Amino acid sequence: MGLDVDTPDPPSLRGPQGRGEYDAVDSDEDGPGDDHRRETIRTALHDGAWRDAFDEWADSTYLSVEEFETVDRLELFEEFDFHWDPASDEVGYRAPTVPEADRERFPDRGADGVDEELDDLGRAVSEMLENDYLRRDEEDAESDFSPRRRNARARPRPGSPATTRLRNPPRRAC
């Protein structure tokens, strides 16, 4: 188990979408002019959140190098999307799925297994953003996220619930 590949570039976050379209978000109402803190999240992804979460995910993924390369060629990593949800004060995510026309490209685990692995990556990035790269502004009643300074980043201790959850994600039977 584990995947030894180069980390793909972080997704570009194509633009605001309805909150109900994201995993880890319970609200589907958009506020007027709500940008979902996309620039803050985009900055954090490029500052290392994507790379750090990808590295943790790669240590535990069941994707083969060939499956990873196919996902990369299909540009599915670029299709990830993340946003801040003010209702739950969490970072939601939308993981891509293998397009119907390309599902036969994954004979070993099947496209459903690849979709699950992509969802696990989305969850890992969302948690990395929340726990290590974004801080809540304690003086703001809305508890808005703002970027942390790199040298102030707090990493979870090995064996803590945050690292255990990321390193041992639940697996569903295919």
Solvent accessible surface area in square Angstrom, and as a share of the most:
residue,aa,sasa,rsa
1,M,162,0.72
2,G,36,0.35
3,L,16,0.08
4,D,140,0.73
5,V,37,0.21
6,D,128,0.66
7,T,45,0.26
8,P,19,0.12
9,D,119,0.62
10,P,26,0.16
11,P,0,0.00
12,S,54,0.35
13,L,4,0.02
14,R,167,0.61
15,G,19,0.19
16,P,85,0.54
17,Q,54,0.24
18,G,24,0.23
19,R,16,0.06
20,G,47,0.45
21,E,97,0.44
22,Y,7,0.03
23,D,67,0.35
24,A,58,0.45
25,V,17,0.10
26,D,143,0.74
27,S,25,0.16
28,D,106,0.55
29,E,128,0.57
30,D,79,0.41
31,G,28,0.27
32,P,142,0.89
33,G,83,0.80
34,D,26,0.14
35,D,69,0.36
36,H,2,0.01
37,R,71,0.26
38,R,11,0.04
39,E,110,0.49
40,T,28,0.16
41,I,0,0.00
42,R,59,0.21
43,T,64,0.37
44,A,4,0.03
45,L,2,0.01
46,H,108,0.48
47,D,56,0.29
48,G,1,0.01
49,A,0,0.00
50,W,3,0.01
51,R,103,0.37
52,D,21,0.11
53,A,0,0.00
54,F,1,0.00
55,D,68,0.35
56,E,11,0.05
57,W,5,0.02
58,A,7,0.05
59,D,85,0.44
60,S,7,0.04
61,T,1,0.00
62,Y,102,0.39
63,L,5,0.03
64,S,38,0.24
65,V,63,0.36
66,E,117,0.52
67,E,10,0.05
68,F,12,0.05
69,E,77,0.34
70,T,12,0.07
71,V,0,0.00
72,D,64,0.33
73,R,159,0.58
74,L,34,0.17
75,E,117,0.52
76,L,1,0.00
77,F,6,0.02
78,E,54,0.24
79,E,71,0.32
80,F,3,0.01
81,D,5,0.02
82,F,0,0.00
83,H,0,0.00
84,W,3,0.01
85,D,0,0.00
86,P,44,0.28
87,A,75,0.58
88,S,41,0.27
89,D,28,0.14
90,E,67,0.30
91,V,0,0.00
92,G,0,0.00
93,Y,11,0.04
94,R,77,0.28
95,A,20,0.16
96,P,10,0.06
97,T,84,0.49
98,V,3,0.02
99,P,58,0.36
100,E,143,0.64
101,A,83,0.64
102,D,23,0.12
103,R,55,0.20
104,E,128,0.57
105,R,117,0.43
106,F,4,0.01
107,P,114,0.72
108,D,121,0.63
109,R,65,0.24
110,G,24,0.23
111,A,8,0.06
112,D,87,0.45
113,G,0,0.00
114,V,0,0.00
115,D,25,0.13
116,E,30,0.13
117,E,1,0.00
118,L,0,0.00
119,D,27,0.14
120,D,7,0.04
121,L,0,0.00
122,G,0,0.00
123,R,62,0.23
124,A,4,0.03
125,V,0,0.00
126,S,5,0.03
127,E,24,0.11
128,M,4,0.02
129,L,0,0.00
130,E,32,0.15
131,N,57,0.29
132,D,2,0.01
133,Y,10,0.04
134,L,1,0.01
135,R,110,0.40
136,R,80,0.29
137,D,49,0.25
138,E,156,0.70
139,E,170,0.76
140,D,50,0.26
141,A,109,0.85
142,E,123,0.55
143,S,32,0.20
144,D,31,0.16
145,F,6,0.02
146,S,30,0.19
147,P,68,0.43
148,R,70,0.25
149,R,185,0.68
150,R,136,0.50
151,N,137,0.70
152,A,59,0.46
153,R,52,0.19
154,A,60,0.47
155,R,113,0.41
156,P,34,0.22
157,R,186,0.68
158,P,131,0.82
159,G,68,0.65
160,S,18,0.11
161,P,107,0.67
162,A,19,0.15
163,T,11,0.06
164,T,63,0.36
165,R,111,0.41
166,L,16,0.08
167,R,107,0.39
168,N,105,0.54
169,P,18,0.11
170,P,99,0.62
171,R,86,0.31
172,R,136,0.49
173,A,105,0.81
174,C,110,0.66
